[in-house]
């Protein structure tokens, strides 16, 4: 007999839960029906002209991000405006060190051409087909080499090591004294 009461109690609970869920669903449906089809914020949306201006500004920002500055120094720092002899010397040495320069071309005992390339304070011996510092040597002429680097083919001619830039001599004009 008790089993029958437990079964009836379970059925009654299920019916009550279904009824409660139906009421909750009805309440949610009524609250959704109160939401207007057009939003109140429709008038605040962005016009086409403003959207175009925003896109133009975003494009210019992207262009500025892609721009490569010629100087690695901050132009707003006062100390960077005037370069002294040591700064010019270090810039020249860094430029010289990073120049991929054909130093000379020679022939081996079999008549094949060998290129001697100066790069990063080292002299590299290269033959056709070899890779020197990421650059594949495609051809060695009597005074030129042709190489491929990052998919771009370039030609370098035999050139002497660049000379140091001449120092500027400035003469003071006017009265001498403590400025």
C-alpha positions in Angstrom: 0.0 0.0 0.0 2.8 2.4 0.8 4.3 1.9 -2.7 1.1 3.2 -4.2 1.3 6.4 -2.1 5.0 7.0 -3.2 4.0 6.5 -6.8 1.1 9.0 -6.5 3.4 11.5 -4.7 6.0 11.3 -7.5 3.3 11.8 -10.2 1.9 14.8 -8.2 5.4 16.4 -7.9 6.0 16.0 -11.7 2.6 17.6 -12.5 3.3 20.5 -10.1 6.8 21.0 -11.6 5.3 21.0 -15.2 2.7 23.5 -14.1 5.4 25.7 -12.5 7.6 25.5 -15.7 4.6 26.4 -17.8 3.9 29.5 -15.7 7.6 30.5 -15.9 7.6 30.1 -19.6 4.5 32.2 -19.9 6.1 35.0 -17.8 9.2 35.0 -19.9 7.1 35.2 -23.1 5.2 38.2 -21.7 8.5 40.0 -20.8 9.9 39.4 -24.3 6.8 40.7 -26.0 7.4 44.1 -24.2 10.8 44.5 -26.1 10.2 46.8 -29.1 11.2 45.7 -32.5 13.2 48.9 -33.1 15.7 49.8 -30.4 15.7 53.2 -28.7 19.4 53.4 -29.6 18.7 53.4 -33.3 19.0 57.2 -33.5 22.4 57.0 -31.9 23.9 54.7 -34.6 26.9 55.9 -36.7 26.2 57.7 -39.9 27.9 56.7 -43.1 30.1 59.8 -43.2 31.3 59.3 -39.6 31.9 55.6 -40.3 34.1 56.6 -43.3 36.0 59.0 -41.2 36.6 56.4 -38.6 37.8 53.9 -41.2 40.2 56.6 -42.7 41.6 57.2 -39.2 42.1 53.5 -38.6 43.9 53.1 -42.0 46.2 56.0 -41.2 47.0 54.4 -37.8 47.8 51.1 -39.6 50.0 53.0 -42.1 51.9 54.7 -39.3 52.4 51.3 -37.6 54.0 50.0 -40.8 56.2 53.1 -41.3 59.9 52.5 -40.7 61.8 55.3 -39.1 65.3 56.0 -40.4 66.6 56.7 -36.9 66.5 54.4 -33.9 66.8 57.4 -31.5 64.1 59.4 -29.9 64.1 62.8 -31.6 62.6 64.4 -28.5 65.6 63.7 -26.3 67.9 66.7 -26.2 71.0 64.6 -26.2 70.2 63.0 -29.5 70.1 66.3 -31.4 73.8 66.9 -31.5 76.0 64.0 -32.6 79.6 64.0 -31.4 82.5 62.3 -33.0 82.0 59.1 -31.1 78.4 58.9 -32.2 79.3 59.4 -35.9 82.1 56.9 -35.5 79.9 54.2 -34.0 77.2 54.8 -36.7 79.8 54.4 -39.5 81.2 51.2 -38.0 77.7 49.7 -37.6 76.8 50.6 -41.2 80.1 49.1 -42.4 79.5 46.0 -40.3 76.0 45.5 -41.8 77.0 46.0 -45.5 77.0 42.8 -47.6 80.1 43.7 -49.7 81.9 41.8 -52.4 85.5 42.1 -51.5 87.1 40.2 -54.4 86.6 37.5 -57.0 89.2 34.8 -57.6 89.6 31.5 -59.5 90.5 28.2 -58.0 92.8 25.6 -59.5 90.0 24.2 -61.7 89.0 27.6 -63.1 85.8 28.0 -61.0 85.1 31.5 -59.6 85.1 32.1 -55.9 83.6 35.2 -54.3 85.0 36.6 -51.1 82.3 38.5 -49.3 82.7 40.8 -46.3 79.8 40.8 -43.9 79.6 41.3 -40.1 83.3 41.5 -39.6 84.0 38.2 -41.4 85.2 37.3 -44.8 83.1 34.5 -46.3 84.3 32.3 -49.2 81.4 31.5 -51.5 80.9 29.5 -54.7 77.8 29.3 -56.9 75.0 27.6 -55.1 76.3 28.2 -51.6 74.4 30.2 -48.9 76.2 33.0 -47.1 74.3 34.6 -44.2 70.9 33.6 -45.7 71.8 34.7 -49.2 72.1 32.1 -51.9 74.8 32.8 -54.5 73.3 32.4 -58.0 76.1 33.7 -60.2 79.6 35.0 -59.8 80.8 37.3 -62.6 84.3 38.8 -63.0 83.4 41.8 -60.8 79.8 41.1 -59.6 77.8 38.5 -57.8 74.1 37.8 -58.1 72.3 36.4 -55.1 68.8 35.7 -53.8 67.7 36.8 -50.3 64.1 36.4 -49.1 62.9 35.8 -52.7 64.5 38.9 -54.1 67.4 38.7 -56.5 70.1 41.3 -56.1 73.4 42.1 -57.7 76.4 43.4 -55.9 79.4 44.9 -57.6 83.0 44.7 -56.5 83.6 47.8 -54.4 86.3 49.1 -52.1 85.6 49.4 -48.4 83.8 52.7 -47.8 86.0 55.4 -46.3 85.2 57.2 -43.1 83.3 60.4 -43.6 85.5 63.5 -43.4 85.3 65.4 -40.1 83.7 68.8 -40.4 85.9 71.7 -39.3 83.9 74.5 -37.9 85.4 77.9 -37.3 83.8 80.1 -34.7 82.8 83.6 -35.9 82.1 86.6 -33.7 83.6 87.5 -30.4 85.1 84.8 -28.3 83.9 84.4 -24.8 81.8 82.3 -22.5 78.5 81.6 -24.2 
